[in-house]
Amino acid sequence: MAVDPELARERMVSEQIQARGIHDAAVLEAMRRIPRHFFVEAALRERAYDDTPLPIGERQTISQPYMVALMTAALEVHAGSRVLEVGTGSGYQTAVLAALGVHVVSIERIEGLAERARHVLALLGFTNARIEVGDGGLGWSPGAPYDAILVTAGAPQIPRPLLDQLAADGRLVLPMGEDELQSLVRLRRDASGLVEEYLGECRFVKLRGSYGWDES
């Protein structure tokens, strides 16, 4: 690519992420570290650090860098945390989480995307991220409980199995609402139950499966 990726990443972090109020040092460092252009098709690599989502095939997208940083920071994880990601997609969000030193299980319903993401994560040397193919709304019970769960597709409802797999003090972050516009929600479990916080409006591809939108 003609654009210097290291300079592009630094501009991405300073202009798109820090300038919008995200100052979590570990998240910023992870965003600087991960080569986003590895996760998009060759024809789009010069746009990999643009302030926008990009198509990755199969009617899916790689999320806007700011949204990746916002959702990652909202999880409030640290090295050693156990995280479930619903919707691997390109694997970019998975890589950002892995760069924080957490143990990630990521579920993708489309085999081709899962295989491509596995390849890039292996290329980057991550051994703390595992990708499974399945219905993300059902979670992944063998790895439960999770300190944090992240859903990277818009859901019409909160998938009940994800709440069941959340640790006693865990955080669940997901976009929820209509199919064209959602609210980014964080559910925090504490001794009194679930505390719900709204983190702003967002637009994600639809969550499919048992607790998502139908296939029509």
TORTOR-740188 format. One line per field, with one value per residue (C-alpha): x, y, z; residue in one letter. Coordinates in Angstrom, 1 decimal. Layout:
// residues N
c1	c(X/...)
c2	c(Y/...)
c3	c(Z/...)
r	c(A/...)
***
This chain:
// residues 216
c1	c(0.0/1.2/0.1/2.7/0.6/2.5/1.8/-1.8/-2.3/-0.9/-3.2/-6.1/-5.5/-4.8/-7.5/-10.3/-10.0/-8.2/-9.8/-13.2/-12.5/-11.1/-7.9/-7.5/-3.8/-3.9/-6.7/-4.8/-1.6/-3.5/-5.0/-1.5/-0.1/-2.6/-2.1/-5.7/-4.8/-4.1/-7.9/-9.3/-9.1/-6.1/-8.2/-9.2/-5.9/-5.3/-8.6/-7.9/-7.3/-10.2/-12.8/-15.4/-16.5/-15.4/-16.9/-15.2/-17.4/-20.4/-22.4/-20.3/-18.1/-15.0/-16.1/-15.1/-11.9/-13.5/-16.3/-13.8/-11.9/-15.1/-16.4/-13.1/-12.7/-16.3/-15.5/-13.0/-10.8/-7.1/-4.5/-5.8/-9.5/-11.7/-13.7/-16.3/-16.8/-19.9/-19.3/-15.6/-16.0/-12.6/-10.9/-9.7/-11.7/-10.5/-6.9/-7.3/-8.6/-5.8/-3.3/-4.6/-3.5/-7.0/-8.1/-10.6/-13.2/-14.8/-17.8/-18.5/-21.4/-19.7/-17.0/-15.1/-14.8/-13.7/-11.0/-9.7/-9.6/-7.8/-5.1/-4.5/-4.4/-1.9/0.2/0.3/1.4/-1.6/-2.1/-4.7/-7.5/-9.7/-12.3/-15.3/-18.0/-21.5/-24.6/-23.2/-26.4/-26.0/-22.6/-19.9/-20.6/-17.3/-15.4/-17.9/-18.1/-16.7/-15.4/-16.8/-18.8/-18.9/-21.5/-20.4/-23.7/-27.0/-29.4/-33.2/-33.0/-30.4/-29.5/-30.3/-27.5/-25.0/-26.3/-26.1/-22.4/-21.5/-19.4/-20.7/-19.1/-19.0/-19.8/-21.9/-21.5/-23.8/-25.6/-29.3/-32.4/-33.8/-32.2/-30.9/-30.0/-29.1/-28.0/-24.7/-25.5/-23.4/-24.9/-22.9/-23.7/-23.3/-24.8/-28.1/-28.5/-27.9/-27.1/-27.8/-25.8/-26.2/-23.0/-24.5/-26.1/-24.5/-25.1/-24.0/-24.8/-27.6/-27.1/-28.3/-29.3/-31.5/-31.6/-31.0/-32.9/-34.4/-32.7/-35.4)
c2	c(0.0/3.5/4.9/4.3/2.1/3.1/6.8/6.0/4.1/6.9/9.4/7.1/6.8/10.6/12.0/9.4/7.9/10.2/13.3/11.8/11.2/7.7/7.8/4.2/3.8/0.0/0.3/3.1/1.0/-2.0/0.1/1.4/-2.1/-4.0/-3.6/-3.0/-3.3/-7.0/-7.5/-5.9/-7.0/-5.8/-3.4/-1.6/-1.5/2.2/2.9/0.6/3.5/5.7/6.8/4.3/0.7/-1.3/-4.3/-7.7/-9.9/-12.0/-8.8/-8.1/-5.2/-4.4/-1.8/1.9/2.2/4.5/2.0/-0.8/1.4/2.5/-1.1/-2.4/0.3/-0.3/-3.9/-2.8/-5.8/-6.4/-9.0/-12.4/-11.5/-14.1/-12.5/-13.9/-12.1/-12.8/-12.1/-12.5/-10.9/-9.9/-10.8/-7.2/-6.7/-10.1/-9.0/-5.8/-7.8/-10.3/-7.5/-6.5/-9.9/-11.3/-14.8/-14.5/-17.0/-15.5/-17.1/-16.6/-18.1/-17.9/-20.5/-18.6/-15.5/-17.6/-19.3/-16.1/-14.5/-17.5/-17.2/-13.5/-14.0/-16.8/-14.6/-12.0/-14.6/-14.5/-17.8/-16.3/-16.1/-19.0/-18.8/-21.2/-21.5/-21.4/-19.4/-16.6/-15.8/-19.1/-18.1/-20.7/-22.4/-24.5/-21.2/-19.7/-17.7/-14.7/-11.5/-9.6/-10.4/-8.3/-8.6/-7.0/-7.2/-5.4/-7.4/-7.1/-8.5/-9.5/-13.1/-14.9/-17.4/-14.6/-13.4/-16.9/-17.1/-13.7/-13.8/-12.3/-9.0/-9.1/-6.7/-7.3/-4.7/-4.9/-2.8/-3.3/-1.8/-1.6/-3.2/0.2/2.0/0.7/2.0/0.7/-0.8/-1.9/-4.3/-4.6/-7.4/-6.6/-7.8/-6.1/-7.5/-5.9/-2.2/-0.8/2.0/3.7/4.6/6.3/5.4/3.1/1.1/-2.5/-5.4/-7.6/-10.4/-13.6/-16.8/-17.9/-14.5/-12.3/-11.2/-13.9/-14.7/-13.1)
c3	c(0.0/-0.8/2.6/5.4/7.7/10.9/10.2/9.2/12.5/14.6/12.8/13.3/17.0/17.6/15.3/15.3/18.8/21.3/19.9/20.6/24.3/24.5/26.7/28.0/27.5/26.9/24.3/22.5/22.4/21.1/18.3/17.4/17.4/15.2/11.4/10.4/6.7/7.2/7.8/4.6/1.0/-1.0/-3.0/0.2/2.0/1.3/3.0/6.0/8.4/7.2/9.7/8.4/8.3/5.2/3.5/4.1/1.9/2.9/3.5/6.6/7.5/9.6/12.1/12.2/14.2/16.8/17.4/17.9/20.5/22.2/22.6/23.7/26.4/27.5/28.3/31.1/30.6/31.5/30.8/31.9/31.5/29.8/26.9/24.6/21.3/19.2/15.6/14.6/11.1/9.8/13.2/13.7/17.0/18.1/17.5/19.4/22.4/22.1/22.1/25.5/26.8/27.4/26.5/23.7/22.4/19.2/17.5/13.8/11.9/8.5/8.0/5.3/7.5/10.5/8.5/7.1/10.6/12.0/9.3/10.0/13.8/13.4/11.1/13.8/16.4/18.7/20.7/23.1/20.6/19.6/16.8/16.8/14.1/15.5/16.5/18.5/20.3/22.1/23.4/24.1/27.3/27.5/28.2/30.7/32.8/31.0/32.6/29.5/26.5/23.3/20.5/17.3/15.4/16.0/18.1/18.5/22.0/24.7/24.0/27.3/27.0/27.1/30.4/31.8/30.7/32.2/35.4/38.7/38.1/34.3/31.5/28.4/25.6/22.5/19.9/20.4/18.7/15.2/12.2/10.8/14.0/17.4/20.8/22.2/25.6/28.4/31.0/34.2/36.6/40.3/43.6/42.9/39.4/36.0/35.6/32.1/30.5/27.1/25.3/22.2/18.8/16.3/13.1/12.8/10.5/11.8/14.3/12.8/14.6/17.6/19.3/16.2/13.1/10.8/7.5/5.3)
r	c(M/A/V/D/P/E/L/A/R/E/R/M/V/S/E/Q/I/Q/A/R/G/I/H/D/A/A/V/L/E/A/M/R/R/I/P/R/H/F/F/V/E/A/A/L/R/E/R/A/Y/D/D/T/P/L/P/I/G/E/R/Q/T/I/S/Q/P/Y/M/V/A/L/M/T/A/A/L/E/V/H/A/G/S/R/V/L/E/V/G/T/G/S/G/Y/Q/T/A/V/L/A/A/L/G/V/H/V/V/S/I/E/R/I/E/G/L/A/E/R/A/R/H/V/L/A/L/L/G/F/T/N/A/R/I/E/V/G/D/G/G/L/G/W/S/P/G/A/P/Y/D/A/I/L/V/T/A/G/A/P/Q/I/P/R/P/L/L/D/Q/L/A/A/D/G/R/L/V/L/P/M/G/E/D/E/L/Q/S/L/V/R/L/R/R/D/A/S/G/L/V/E/E/Y/L/G/E/C/R/F/V/K/L/R/G/S/Y/G/W/D/E/S)
***
